[in-house]
Amino acid sequence: MSITKLDQMFDMLKSKEKKRLVAAYAMDAHTIGAVSQAIDYGLIDATLVGDYETIARVCKEENIDITKFQIVQEANEIKAADKAVALINEGKGNLLMKGLVSTDKYMRAILNKDTGLMPPNAILSHVTVIETPNYHKLLTVSDVAIIPAPDLKQKIAITNYVIEVAHALGIMNPKVAILAATEQMSATMPACIDAAIISKMADRGQINGALIDGPLALDVCIDMDSVQIKKLQSPVAGDTDCIVFPNIESGNVFYKANSKLMGGEQGAIVMGTKVPTVLSSRGDSEKTKLYSIALAALLAK
C-alpha cells in the first residue's frame, strides 16, 4: 500500500529488517537528536563517528541516553568522514549520514576513487520526498542540490531514481512528470526536447516501472483544474507522484518554497552511491533529518 504522509514511513520500516546508520562527525544536537529519535521509533541502529567527549556533552544537554549509540572515536573532521565511509565499505553500516562535517569534506570522502562509495560510472542525484499541505499526496522530486544543469543522460538517471524511491514508498506505478516551462512541445527549449525524448523512451519500454509524460509545466503537473482548462490529455497531469526538474534552480526554489513558505515537510537522500546517503542542509530541521533517515533506511539493502 502506498503512503501519503512522511510519518507513515515509520510503520513501513517496523515491518522490515533493521538497518544500521553510520553518521559522519555526528557532534551537533540536530544530528544526534534526529538519530536518537530514529532509534526510539525502532527504525535503525546507529553508529556515531566523532569525538566522544563532545557527543557525551551534547547528549547530556539534550537529555539523550548515550548508550543507545555505538560510538567510534575520531575528533578530526576529515578523518571522521573517511572513517564513516570505511565502516560502510566494511559492511558495518547500511546507510550514511552527514553530521557536522562540511558538505565538501563529506562529499570528498564519498567520491574518493579508491576508498569512497561510488560505483563505476555512477551518477549522483539528490532525491527529495515532499509533503505539502496543498497537495493530496507525497511528491518525489529531483534534482534540487547536486547537478546544476543535468544533460539527457543525467535526466534519465534522475528519472530512474525517483521511480525507485516511489516504489520504496509503495507506489508501484508512479506518475512521473518531466518538467519544463510549458506543456507545449517547443523545439527551441532544451527542457522540452529532453522531456519529449524521455517520455518516448518510456513509451518504448526503455524506462520501466512508471507512467511518464513531458514536457509538463508545473501547474498541469499538480492542478487538475489547470489540466481541464487547458484541455490537456495526459496520464500524469494533475495527479503527479514525481517531478524531474530541468535544472537545479527550479528544483531548489521548489524545495525551499515548500518548507519556508508552505510549512511543508520533506525527507531527502543522495542516490547513486553504494548505499543511500543523507545529505542534510544546515537549515534543515531535526524533523527533516528524521524523515531523511527513514527514507534512506527504506532504500537501504
PAZAPA-4460 file (N, C-alpha, C; in steps of 0.05 Angstrom, whole numbers, plus 32768, in hexadecimal, padded with zeros to 4 digits):
% residues 301
    n_x    n_y    n_z   ca_x   ca_y   ca_z    c_x    c_y    c_z   seq   type   mol
   8011   7FE8   8000   8000   8000   8000   8012   8019   8000     1      M     A
   800B   802C   7FEF   801B   8045   7FEE   8014   8057   8005     2      S     A
   8027   8068   800C   8024   807A   8023   801F   8096   8019     3      I     A
   8012   80A6   8029   800B   80C2   8021   8017   80D6   8035     4      T     A
   8022   80CD   804B   802F   80DE   805F   804A   80D3   8066     5      K     A
   805D   80E6   806B   8078   80DD   8070   807B   80CC   8089     6      L     A
   806B   80D1   809E   806E   80C1   80B6   8064   80A5   80B3     7      D     A
   8056   809F   809D   804D   8084   8097   8065   8072   8090     8      Q     A
   807C   807E   8089   8094   806E   8084   809C   805F   809D     9      M     A
   8096   806A   80B5   809E   805D   80CE   8091   8041   80D0    10      F     A
   8077   8040   80CA   806A   8026   80CB   8074   8012   80B6    11      D     A
   807B   801C   809E   8086   800B   808A   80A1   7FFF   8093    12      M     A
   80B1   800F   80A1   80CB   8006   80A9   80CA   7FF1   80C0    13      L     A
   80B5   7FF4   80D1   80B3   7FE1   80E7   80AE   7FC5   80DE    14      K     A
   80A5   7FC1   80C6   80A0   7FA6   80BC   80B8   7F9B   80AC    15      S     A
   80CE   7FAB   80AA   80E5   7FA3   809B   80FD   7F9E   80AE    16      K     A
   8111   7F90   80A4   8129   7F8C   80B4   8136   7FA6   80BA    17      E     A
   813F   7FAA   80D3   814A   7FC3   80DB   8166   7FC7   80CF    18      K     A
   816B   7FDF   80C4   8184   7FE6   80B8   8195   7FF7   80CB    19      K     A
   81AF   7FF8   80C6   81C1   8008   80D7   81CA   8021   80C7    20      R     A
   81C6   8038   80D4   81CF   8051   80CA   81EA   8058   80D5    21      L     A
   81FB   8063   80C4   8215   806E   80CD   8215   808C   80C8    22      V     A
   8218   809C   80DD   8217   80B9   80DB   8234   80C4   80DD    23      A     A
   823C   80D4   80C9   8257   80DE   80C7   8259   80F8   80D7    24      A     A
   826C   80F9   80EA   8271   8111   80FB   8257   811A   8108    25      Y     A
   8249   8108   8114   822F   810D   8120   8232   8119   813C    26      A     A
   8236   8133   813D   823B   8140   8156   822A   8159   815B    27      M     A
   8214   815C   814C   8202   8172   8150   81E7   8168   8159    28      D     A
   81D8   8179   8167   81BF   8171   8174   81AA   8168   815F    29      A     A
   81A9   8175   8148   8195   816E   8134   819A   8151   812A    30      H     A
   81B3   814B   8123   81B9   8130   8118   81B4   811B   812E    31      T     A
   81C0   811F   8145   81BE   810B   815B   81A1   8108   8163    32      I     A
   8192   811F   8164   8176   811D   816B   8165   810E   8157    33      G     A
   816A   8113   813E   815B   8104   8129   8161   80E7   8129    34      A     A
   817B   80E0   812C   8183   80C3   812D   8177   80B6   8146    35      V     A
   8177   80C5   815D   816B   80BA   8175   814E   80B4   8172    36      S     A
   813F   80C7   8165   8123   80C2   8160   811E   80AA   814F    37      Q     A
   812F   80A7   813A   812C   8090   8128   8131   8076   8136    38      A     A
   8143   8076   8149   8148   805E   8159   812F   8059   816B    39      I     A
   8125   806E   8178   810E   806B   818A   80F5   8061   817B    40      D     A
   80F2   8069   8161   80DC   805F   8151   80E0   8042   8148    41      Y     A
   80F8   8038   814C   80FD   801D   8143   8104   801A   8126    42      G     A
   810E   8030   811A   8113   8031   80FD   812E   8027   80F6    43      L     A
   8142   802C   8106   815E   8026   8100   816E   801F   8119    44      I     A
   8186   8015   8116   819B   8016   8129   81AF   802A   811F    45      D     A
   81C1   8034   8130   81D1   804A   8127   81ED   804A   8133    46      A     A
   8200   8052   8122   821C   8057   812A   8222   8074   8125    47      T     A
   822C   8082   8139   8235   809D   8137   8253   809E   8136    48      L     A
   825E   80AB   8121   827A   80AF   811E   8281   80CC   8126    49      V     A
   8290   80D0   813B   8297   80EB   8143   82A5   80EB   815E    50      G     A
   82A8   8102   816A   82B6   8104   8184   82A4   80FC   819A    51      D     A
   82AC   80E8   81AA   829B   80DD   81BF   8293   80F2   81D3    52      Y     A
   82A5   8102   81DC   829F   8116   81F1   828B   812A   81E7    53      E     A
   828D   8132   81CE   827A   8145   81C3   825E   8139   81C1    54      T     A
   825D   8120   81B7   8244   8112   81B4   8237   810E   81CF    55      I     A
   8247   8107   81E3   823D   8103   81FE   8231   811D   820A    56      A     A
   823F   8134   8204   8235   814D   820E   821A   8154   8201    57      R     A
   8218   8150   81E7   81FF   8156   81D9   81E9   8144   81E3    58      V     A
   81EE   812B   81E7   81DA   8118   81F1   81D0   8121   820D    59      C     A
   81E3   812A   821E   81DB   8133   8239   81C9   814C   8237    60      K     A
   81D1   815F   8225   81C2   8177   8222   81A6   8172   8217    61      E     A
   81A3   815E   8206   818A   8158   81F8   817A   8141   8206    62      E     A
   8185   8138   821D   8178   8122   822C   8175   8109   821B    63      N     A
   818A   8102   820D   818A   80EA   81FC   819C   80D5   8208    64      I     A
   8192   80BC   8209   81A2   80A6   8214   81B8   809E   8200    65      D     A
   81D1   80A4   8207   81E7   809F   81F4   81EB   8081   81EF    66      I     A
   81E2   8070   8201   81E7   8053   81FD   81D7   8047   81E6    67      T     A
   81C4   8056   81DB   81B5   804B   81C4   81C5   804B   81AA    68      K     A
   81DC   805A   81AA   81ED   805C   8193   8206   804B   8196    69      F     A
   8210   8041   8180   822B   8038   817E   823C   8050   8176    70      Q     A
   8252   8055   8184   8262   806D   817E   827E   8065   8176    71      I     A
   8286   8070   815F   82A2   806C   8155   82B1   8086   8158    72      V     A
   82C6   8086   8168   82D4   809F   816F   82E4   80A9   8157    73      Q     A
   82DF   80C2   814F   82F0   80CF   813B   82EA   80ED   813C    74      E     A
   82FC   80FC   8148   82F7   8119   814C   82FC   812A   8134    75      A     A
   830B   8120   8121   8311   812F   8109   82FB   812D   80F4    76      N     A
   82F2   8144   80EA   82DB   8145   80D7   82DF   8134   80BE    77      E     A
   82F5   8137   80B1   82FB   8129   8098   82FD   810B   809D    78      I     A
   830D   8104   80B2   8311   80E8   80B9   82F6   80DB   80C1    79      K     A
   82E5   80EA   80CE   82CB   80DF   80D7   82BA   80D8   80BE    80      A     A
   82BA   80E9   80AA   82AB   80E3   8092   82B6   80CB   8084    81      A     A
   82D1   80CA   8082   82DE   80B2   8075   82D8   8099   8085    82      D     A
   82D8   809A   80A0   82D3   8083   80B0   82B6   8079   80AD    83      K     A
   82A4   808C   80AB   8287   8085   80A8   8284   8076   808D    84      A     A
   8290   8080   8078   828E   8072   805E   829C   8057   805F    85      V     A
   82B2   8055   806D   82C0   803B   8070   82AF   8027   807E    86      A     A
   82A0   802F   8093   828E   801D   80A1   8278   8012   808E    87      L     A
   826E   8023   807C   825A   801A   8069   8267   8005   8057    88      I     A
   827F   800B   804C   828D   7FF8   803A   8294   7FDE   8048    89      N     A
   8298   7FDF   8062   829E   7FC7   8071   8285   7FB6   8078    90      E     A
   826D   7FC0   806F   8255   7FB2   8075   824A   7FB7   8091    91      G     A
   8253   7FCC   809E   824A   7FD2   80B9   8235   7FE8   80BA    92      K     A
   8228   7FED   80A3   8212   8000   80A2   8204   7FFE   8087    93      G     A
   81EB   8006   8087   81DB   8003   806E   81D3   801E   8062    94      N     A
   81D7   8034   8072   81D1   804F   8068   81E3   8063   8076    95      L     A
   81E9   8078   8068   81FC   808C   8072   81ED   80A7   8076    96      L     A
   81F6   80B6   808A   81EA   80D0   8090   8200   80E5   8096    97      M     A
   81FC   80FC   808C   820D   8113   8092   8206   811F   80AD    98      K     A
   821B   8123   80BD   8218   8131   80D6   8221   814D   80D4    99      G     A
   8233   8155   80E6   823D   8171   80E6   8253   8175   80D1   100      L     A
   825C   8161   80C4   8271   8164   80AF   8266   8175   8099   101      V     A
   8277   8186   808D   826F   8197   8077   8268   8186   805F   102      S     A
   8257   8190   804E   824E   8180   8037   8264   8179   8024   103      T     A
   8277   818B   801F   828D   8185   800D   829F   816E   8017   104      D     A
   82A4   816E   8031   82B4   8158   803C   82A5   813E   803D   105      K     A
   828B   813F   8042   827A   8128   8042   8279   811B   8026   106      Y     A
   8275   812C   8012   8273   8122   7FF7   828E   8118   7FED   107      M     A
   82A4   8125   7FF6   82BF   811C   7FEE   82C3   80FF   7FF8   108      R     A
   82BA   80F9   8010   82BD   80DE   801A   82AD   80CA   800A   109      A     A
   8295   80D2   8002   8283   80C1   7FF2   828E   80BD   7FD6   110      I     A
   829A   80D2   7FCA   82A2   80D2   7FAE   82BE   80C7   7FAA   111      L     A
   82CD   80C2   7FBF   82E8   80B8   7FBD   82E9   809F   7FAC   112      N     A
   82F9   809F   7F96   82F8   8089   7F83   8302   806E   7F8F   113      K     A
   8313   8070   7FA3   831E   8057   7FAF   830F   804D   7FC7   114      D     A
   8305   8060   7FD8   82FA   8058   7FF1   82DD   8061   7FF5   115      T     A
   82D1   806E   7FE1   82B6   8079   7FE4   82A0   8066   7FDE   116      G     A
   8289   8071   7FD8   8270   8061   7FD5   8264   8063   7FB9   117      L     A
   8275   8069   7FA5   826B   806D   7F8A   8270   8054   7F79   118      M     A
   825A   8047   7F6F   825D   8032   7F5B   8268   803E   7F41   119      P     A
   8273   802E   7F2F   827D   8038   7F16   8267   8045   7F06   120      P     A
   826D   805D   7EFA   825B   806B   7EE8   8241   8074   7EF5   121      N     A
   8241   8076   7F10   8228   807D   7F1E   8222   809B   7F1A   122      A     A
   8209   80A2   7F1B   8200   80BD   7F1A   81F2   80C3   7F35   123      I     A
   81FC   80D7   7F43   81F0   80DE   7F5D   81D9   80F1   7F59   124      L     A
   81C4   80EE   7F68   81AD   8101   7F67   81A1   8102   7F83   125      S     A
   8196   811A   7F89   8189   811F   7FA2   816B   811C   7F9E   126      H     A
   815E   8109   7FAC   8142   8104   7FA9   8133   810B   7FC3   127      V     A
   811E   811B   7FC0   810F   8124   7FD7   80F2   811B   7FD5   128      T     A
   80E7   8112   7FEC   80CB   810B   7FEE   80BE   8121   7FFE   129      V     A
   80AA   812E   7FF3   809E   8146   7FFE   8081   8141   8006   130      I     A
   807B   814A   801E   805F   814A   8028   8057   8167   802A   131      E     A
   8044   8170   801A   803C   818C   8019   801E   818D   8020   132      T     A
   8016   81A1   802F   7FFA   81A2   8039   7FE5   81A6   8023   133      P     A
   7FEE   81AF   800B   7FDB   81B5   7FF6   7FDB   81A1   7FDF   134      N     A
   7FE5   8189   7FE5   7FE5   8174   7FD0   7FDC   815A   7FDE   135      Y     A
   7FCE   8149   7FCF   7FC0   8133   7FDB   7FD1   811A   7FE0   136      H     A
   7FEB   811B   7FD9   7FFC   8105   7FDD   8019   810E   7FDD   137      K     A
   802C   80FC   7FE2   8048   8103   7FE2   8052   8109   7FC6   138      L     A
   8066   811A   7FC4   8074   811F   7FAB   8091   8117   7FAE   139      L     A
   809B   8107   7F9B   80B7   8100   7F9B   80C4   810F   7F84   140      T     A
   80D8   8120   7F8B   80E3   8132   7F77   8102   8131   7F77   141      V     A
   810D   8139   7F5F   812A   813A   7F5C   8131   814A   7F43   142      S     A
   8148   8157   7F41   815D   8159   7F55   815D   8175   7F60   143      D     A
   815F   8179   7F7A   815E   8193   7F86   8178   819C   7F92   144      V     A
   818D   818B   7F91   81A5   8191   7FA1   81C0   8189   7F95   145      A     A
   81C1   8178   7F81   81DA   816D   7F79   81E1   8174   7F5C   146      I     A
   81D0   816E   7F49   81D6   8172   7F2C   81CB   818D   7F23   147      I     A
   81DC   81A0   7F1C   81D3   81BB   7F15   81C1   81BB   7EFC   148      P     A
   81CB   81AF   7EE7   81BC   81AF   7ECD   81BE   8193   7EC1   149      A     A
   81AD   8181   7ECA   81AF   8165   7EC1   81AB   8162   7EA2   150      P     A
   81BD   8152   7E96   81B9   814C   7E7A   81A6   8135   7E77   151      D     A
   81A1   812D   7E5E   818D   8118   7E5A   8194   80FE   7E69   152      L     A
   81AD   80F6   7E68   81B5   80DD   7E76   81B0   80E0   7E94   153      K     A
   81B6   80F7   7E9F   81B2   80FB   7EBC   8194   80FC   7EC2   154      Q     A
   8184   8108   7EB1   8167   8109   7EB6   815B   80ED   7EB5   155      K     A
   8165   80DC   7EA4   815B   80C0   7EA3   8162   80B2   7EBD   156      I     A
   817A   80B6   7EC7   8182   80AA   7EE1   8170   80B5   7EF7   157      A     A
   816B   80D0   7EF7   815A   80DC   7F0B   813E   80D1   7F0A   158      I     A
   8134   80CD   7EF2   8119   80C1   7EEF   8118   80A5   7EFB   159      T     A
   812C   8096   7EF6   812C   807B   7F02   812F   807C   7F21   160      N     A
   813D   8090   7F2B   8140   8092   7F48   8125   8099   7F55   161      Y     A
   8116   80AC   7F4A   80FD   80B4   7F56   80E9   809C   7F55   162      V     A
   80EA   808D   7F3F   80D9   8075   7F3D   80E1   8061   7F53   163      I     A
   80FA   805D   7F58   8103   804A   7F6C   80FA   8053   7F88   164      E     A
   80FC   806D   7F8E   80F3   8077   7FA7   80D4   8074   7FAA   165      V     A
   80C6   807A   7F95   80A9   8077   7F96   80A1   805A   7F9B   166      A     A
   80AF   8047   7F8E   80A9   802B   7F93   80AE   8024   7FB1   167      H     A
   80C3   802F   7FBD   80C9   802A   7FD9   80B3   8034   7FEB   168      A     A
   80A5   8049   7FE2   808F   8055   7FF1   8075   8046   7FEC   169      L     A
   8076   8031   7FDC   805E   8021   7FD7   804E   802A   7FBF   170      G     A
   8059   803C   7FAF   804B   8046   7F97   8056   8035   7F7F   171      I     A
   8048   8021   7F77   8053   800E   7F64   8053   8017   7F47   172      M     A
   8042   802A   7F40   8042   8035   7F25   8040   8053   7F26   173      N     A
   8055   8061   7F30   8053   807D   7F35   8050   808D   7F1B   174      P     A
   8043   80A4   7F1E   803F   80B7   7F07   8056   80CB   7F09   175      K     A
   8067   80CB   7EF4   807F   80DB   7EF4   807C   80F2   7EDF   176      V     A
   807F   810A   7EE9   807E   8121   7ED7   809A   812B   7ED1   177      A     A
   80A1   812F   7EB8   80BB   813B   7EB1   80B5   8159   7EAC   178      I     A
   80BF   8169   7EBE   80B7   8185   7EBF   80C4   8197   7EAA   179      L     A
   80B4   81AA   7EA1   80BE   81C0   7E90   80AD   81D9   7E96   180      A     A
   80B2   81EE   7E88   80A3   8207   7E8C   8087   8205   7E7F   181      A     A
   8083   81F2   7E6E   806A   81EF   7E60   8064   81D2   7E5A   182      T     A
   804B   81CC   7E57   8043   81B1   7E4E   8042   81AE   7E30   183      E     A
   8046   81C5   7E22   8047   81C4   7E05   8063   81BD   7DFC   184      Q     A
   8065   81AC   7DE8   807F   81A4   7DDE   808C   81BB   7DCE   185      M     A
   80A3   81C4   7DD8   80B1   81DA   7DCB   80CE   81D1   7DC4   186      S     A
   80D4   81D1   7DAB   80EF   81C8   7DA2   8105   81DB   7DAA   187      A     A
   80FD   81F3   7DB3   8111   8207   7DBB   8118   8205   7DD8   188      T     A
   810A   81F4   7DE7   810F   81F2   7E04   811B   81D6   7E0A   189      M     A
   8135   81D5   7E12   8142   81BC   7E17   8133   81AA   7E2C   190      P     A
   8126   81B7   7E40   8117   81A7   7E54   8100   8198   7E47   191      A     A
   80F3   81A5   7E33   80DD   8198   7E25   80E7   8180   7E15   192      C     A
   80FD   8184   7E08   8109   816F   7DF7   8110   8157   7E08   193      I     A
   811F   815B   7E1E   8126   8145   7E2F   810E   8137   7E3B   194      D     A
   80FA   8147   7E42   80E1   813B   7E4E   80D3   8129   7E39   195      A     A
   80D2   8132   7E20   80C5   8123   7E0C   80D4   8109   7E06   196      A     A
   80EF   810A   7E06   80FF   80F2   7E02   80FB   80DE   7E18   197      I     A
   80FB   80E7   7E31   80F8   80D5   7E48   80DC   80C9   7E47   198      I     A
   80C8   80D9   7E41   80AC   80CE   7E3F   80AA   80B8   7E2A   199      S     A
   80B7   80BD   7E13   80B5   80A9   7DFD   80C5   8090   7E05   200      K     A
   80DC   8094   7E13   80EA   807C   7E1C   80D9   806B   7E2E   201      M     A
   80C9   8078   7E3F   80B7   8069   7E50   80A2   805B   7E40   202      A     A
   8098   8068   7E2B   8084   805B   7E1A   808F   8042   7E0D   203      D     A
   80A9   8043   7E07   80B6   802D   7DF9   80C1   8018   7E0C   204      R     A
   80BD   801B   7E26   80C6   8008   7E39   80E3   800A   7E41   205      G     A
   80F0   8021   7E3A   810C   8025   7E42   810F   802F   7E5F   206      Q     A
   80F9   803A   7E6A   80F8   8041   7E86   80DE   8034   7E91   207      I     A
   80E1   8023   7EA5   80CA   8013   7EAF   80C2   801B   7ECB   208      N     A
   80AA   8011   7ED2   80A1   8014   7EEE   8091   802D   7EF4   209      G     A
   8089   803C   7EDF   807B   8055   7EE4   806C   805E   7ECB   210      A     A
   8059   8070   7ED0   804D   807F   7EBA   805C   8099   7EB9   211      L     A
   8067   80A0   7EA1   8078   80B8   7E9E   806D   80C9   7E88   212      I     A
   806C   80E4   7E8E   8063   80F6   7E79   8072   8111   7E7C   213      D     A
   8076   811E   7E65   8083   8137   7E65   8087   8140   7E48   214      G     A
   808B   8159   7E44   808E   816E   7E58   8073   8175   7E66   215      P     A
   8075   817B   7E80   805E   8184   7E8E   8066   819C   7E9F   216      L     A
   8056   81B1   7E9F   805B   81C8   7EB0   8051   81C1   7ECC   217      A     A
   805A   81D0   7EE0   8054   81C9   7EFC   8036   81CA   7F02   218      L     A
   8027   81DD   7EF6   800B   81DF   7EFD   7FFC   81C6   7EF4   219      D     A
   8002   81BB   7EDC   7FF4   81A4   7ED3   7FFF   818A   7EE0   220      V     A
   8016   818C   7EEC   8020   8174   7EFB   800E   816F   7F13   221      C     A
   8006   8184   7F22   7FFB   8180   7F3C   7FDE   818B   7F40   222      I     A
   7FD3   8198   7F2B   7FB9   81A5   7F2E   7FA6   819B   7F18   223      D     A
   7F92   818B   7F20   7F7F   8180   7F0C   7F6F   8196   7EFE   224      M     A
   7F68   81AB   7F0C   7F5A   81C1   7F00   7F69   81CD   7EE8   225      D     A
   7F83   81D0   7EEB   7F93   81DA   7ED5   7F93   81C6   7EBE   226      S     A
   7F94   81AD   7EC4   7F93   8198   7EAF   7F7A   819A   7E9F   227      V     A
   7F63   819D   7EAD   7F49   819E   7EA0   7F46   81B8   7E90   228      Q     A
   7F4F   81CE   7E9B   7F4D   81E8   7E8D   7F5D   81E7   7E73   229      I     A
   7F74   81DB   7E74   7F86   81D9   7E5C   7F7F   81C2   7E4A   230      K     A
   7F6B   81B1   7E52   7F63   819A   7E43   7F7A   8188   7E3C   231      K     A
   7F8B   8184   7E50   7FA3   8173   7E4C   7F9D   8156   7E50   232      L     A
   7FA5   8145   7E3E   7FA2   8128   7E40   7FBC   811D   7E49   233      Q     A
   7FBD   8112   7E62   7FD6   8107   7E6C   7FD0   80F4   7E83   234      S     A
   7FDE   80DD   7E83   7FDA   80C9   7E99   7FE6   80D2   7EB4   235      P     A
   7FF5   80E8   7EB3   8005   80F1   7ECA   7FFA   810B   7ED5   236      V     A
   7FF2   811D   7EC4   7FEA   8138   7ECB   7FD4   8139   7EE1   237      A     A
   7FD8   814B   7EF4   7FC4   814F   7F09   7FC6   813C   7F20   238      G     A
   7FD5   8127   7F1D   7FD7   8112   7F32   7FF4   8107   7F34   239      D     A
   8007   8118   7F31   8023   8111   7F2F   802D   8106   7F4A   240      T     A
   803D   80F0   7F49   804B   80E6   7F60   8068   80F0   7F61   241      D     A
   8074   80F4   7F4A   8091   80FA   7F48   8095   8111   7F34   242      C     A
   80A8   8122   7F3A   80B0   8138   7F28   80CE   8137   7F23   243      I     A
   80D6   8137   7F0A   80F2   813A   7F03   80F6   8157   7EF9   244      V     A
   8107   8166   7F08   810B   8182   7F01   8120   8185   7EEB   245      F     A
   811D   819A   7EDB   8130   819F   7EC5   814B   81A9   7ECE   246      P     A
   814C   81B6   7EE5   8165   81C1   7EEF   8163   81C5   7F0D   247      N     A
   817A   81CA   7F1A   817B   81CB   7F37   816C   81E4   7F42   248      I     A
   816B   81FA   7F32   815D   8211   7F3C   8140   820C   7F40   249      E     A
   8133   8200   7F2D   8116   81FA   7F2F   8111   81E7   7F46   250      S     A
   8122   81D2   7F49   811E   81BF   7F5E   8123   81CA   7F79   251      G     A
   8138   81DA   7F7C   813F   81E5   7F96   812B   81F9   7FA0   252      N     A
   8120   820A   7F8E   810C   821D   7F95   80F2   820E   7F9E   253      V     A
   80EB   81F9   7F90   80D3   81EA   7F97   80D7   81DD   7FB3   254      F     A
   80EE   81D2   7FB8   80F5   81C5   7FD1   80F2   81D9   7FE8   255      Y     A
   80FF   81F0   7FE5   80FF   8204   7FFB   80E5   8213   7FFE   256      K     A
   80D7   8217   7FE8   80BC   8224   7FEA   80A9   8212   7FFA   257      A     A
   80AB   81F7   7FF5   809A   81E5   8004   809E   81E7   8022   258      N     A
   80B8   81E7   802A   80BD   81E7   8047   80BA   8202   8054   259      S     A
   80C3   8217   8047   80C4   8231   8053   80AA   8241   8050   260      K     A
   809C   823D   803A   8083   824C   8035   806A   823C   803B   261      L     A
   806B   8222   8034   8053   8212   8036   8052   8202   8050   262      M     A
   8068   8201   805F   8067   81F2   8078   8068   81D4   8073   263      G     A
   8072   81CC   805C   8073   81B0   8055   808A   81A2   8063   264      G     A
   808A   8187   8061   80A0   8177   806C   80AC   8166   8055   265      E     A
   80C4   815D   805A   80D1   814D   8045   80E7   813C   8051   266      Q     A
   80ED   8127   8042   8104   8116   8047   8114   8114   802E   267      G     A
   812F   8113   8030   813F   8113   8018   8158   8101   801B   268      A     A
   8160   80F5   8005   8177   80E4   8005   8186   80E8   7FEB   269      I     A
   819F   80DF   7FEB   81AF   80DE   7FD2   81AE   80C2   7FC7   270      V     A
   81A8   80C0   7FAD   81A7   80A6   7FA0   81BF   80A4   7F8D   271      M     A
   81C6   808C   7F87   81DD   8087   7F75   81F5   807C   7F83   272      G     A
   81F6   807F   7F9D   820C   8074   7FAD   8206   8056   7FB4   273      T     A
   8219   8049   7FBF   8215   802C   7FC6   81FF   8028   7FDA   274      K     A
   81FB   803C   7FEB   81E5   803B   7FFF   81D7   8056   7FFF   275      V     A
   81BE   8057   8007   81B0   8071   8009   81BF   8083   801D   276      P     A
   81C0   809D   8016   81D1   80B0   8025   81C0   80C8   802C   277      T     A
   81C0   80CF   8046   81B1   80E7   804F   81C4   80FF   804D   278      V     A
   81BC   8113   803E   81CB   812B   803A   81B9   8142   8043   279      L     A
   81B9   8148   805C   81A7   815C   8067   81B2   8178   8064   280      S     A
   81A1   818B   805E   81A9   81A8   805E   81AB   81B2   807A   281      S     A
   81BD   81C6   807E   81C0   81D3   8098   81A5   81DE   80A2   282      R     A
   8194   81E6   808F   817A   81F2   8097   8164   81DE   809B   283      G     A
   816A   81C4   8097   8155   81B0   809B   814F   81AC   80B9   284      D     A
   8135   81A7   80BE   812C   81A2   80DA   8134   8186   80E2   285      S     A
   8132   8181   80FC   8136   8166   8107   8122   8152   80FB   286      E     A
   8109   815C   80F7   80F5   814B   80EB   80FC   8143   80CF   287      K     A
   8106   8156   80BF   810E   8150   80A4   8124   813B   80A4   288      T     A
   8137   813E   80B6   814D   812A   80B8   8142   810F   80C0   289      K     A
   812E   810E   80D2   8121   80F5   80DA   8114   80E8   80C2   290      L     A
   8105   80F7   80B2   80F8   80EC   809A   810D   80E3   8086   291      Y     A
   8123   80F1   8084   8138   80EA   8071   8145   80CF   8079   292      S     A
   8148   80CB   8093   8153   80B2   809E   813F   809B   8097   293      I     A
   8126   80A0   809B   8111   808B   8095   8111   8084   8077   294      A     A
   8113   8099   8066   8114   8094   8049   812C   8084   8041   295      L     A
   8143   808B   804C   815C   807C   8046   8159   805F   804F   296      A     A
   814D   805B   8067   814A   8040   8071   8138   802F   805F   297      A     A
   8123   803C   8054   8111   802E   8042   811F   8025   8029   298      L     A
   8133   8035   801F   8141   802E   8007   8159   801C   800B   299      L     A
   8162   801A   8024   817A   800B   802A   8176   7FED   8025   300      A     A
   818B   7FE0   801B   818A   7FC4   8015   8192   7FB3   802D   301      K     A
***
